[in-house]
Amino acid sequence: MIFRSPVHYANGLIRPSSAGLTNPREVARQLAFSRREFLRSAAGVALGSALLRSSLPARAAVSPSKRKVVVITFGGGARDQETFAPEGQENIPHLVRELIPQSSFFTQVVNRGILGHYVATASLATGVYETINNFASLPPESPTVFEYFRKDFKRPASDAWVVAPSNGFNRIGESSNRSFGPGSGARVILPKYLLSAATSGSADYGHLLRDSYETPLYAPALGGKPFELEEMERILELSVDEFKSHAHTLSSPDELSVYIVRQLMRRLAPSLLWITMHDIDIAHAGAYSLYIEGIRRTDRLCAELWQTIQSEPEYAGKTNLFILPDFGRDSDDDAGGNGFQHHRTGDALSRTTWMMALGPGIREGTVFDRGVETIDFVPTLGALMGFSPSFSPGKPIPELL
Ligand SMILES: [Zn+2]
């Protein structure tokens, strides 16, 4: 048996290590405890509990028919030592100073599914641990949140959208489940696909066009019918020339996604809008500085989107924003991995993520460290918005209701 001395954070707390503990639940619990203490000291949040029923939200909830929901997956996965731990907080100043004080923050959101970006994001969107091949162009097998939402509320296609980073995500908006027919889910916009078509893959835009960071040789297949430039011009009222010239000013694919999201919010104001960030996943290339740059950019873009929500009349005062990662990354001391670079070991640290919720009806500045699962997310949205995610085995999170 190998004994390791515990690794301490700057504030003296012991950093959970999958090498030192054998019980994944204990690792997850310790990680949640550390996050809670970091947030209490850095963001001044209070400790909540399921019994805290007397603590009312700062802003009253809006009626389900008027409520809008924006979901951001904090994509690619980041570890605590580059984010919530004392030495990482300089990389997420917007989350720590602006968003967390306004949010209910859950420190222990466990993903018990497959740690591939497409299949994990599909699991988040269905409330079921999907087992589809992460690298195939397949729809989720269980109904998506978009299908539940549209069917139960009889909403048109224009009311639910996904903006995603990779061709491999093109089918995430609609499941293969037969209870829902073709065209009953969300349209997916792939900004990189659009930019590639607009520029014929010009090298000038190369930094915005790389589809996947997993391996240099892997190129995800494009399945289903993509949202095309002609639709961008007609539906988003964005000309190809304007799109190209604005893209030229941007530094990353996630910035391009946020640009498209803003067009969607202004033109269609969908009630359910899902944005999958992915810049952080550049960590697979092995350059720590690029990984950190990705975290800082994602931190800034999350805050910018929250500001956009406050400034758009269709969204201000009636929108809940949820930010959560698909999963984390490997720890430095796991012999089966290569540190921050990948998410291959499936250890408890890379499975134990977090979630923040903001907006009307949500308790502000409150942290909860009770364990929940990623498949609880869709049932929680169902309980908040009023639709029935009947295929999900997850449970609504009572602290958000
Ligand atoms: Zn990855």
Residues whose N, C-alpha, C, O or C-beta is under 5 A from the ligand:
A	BS01	ZN	G76 D281
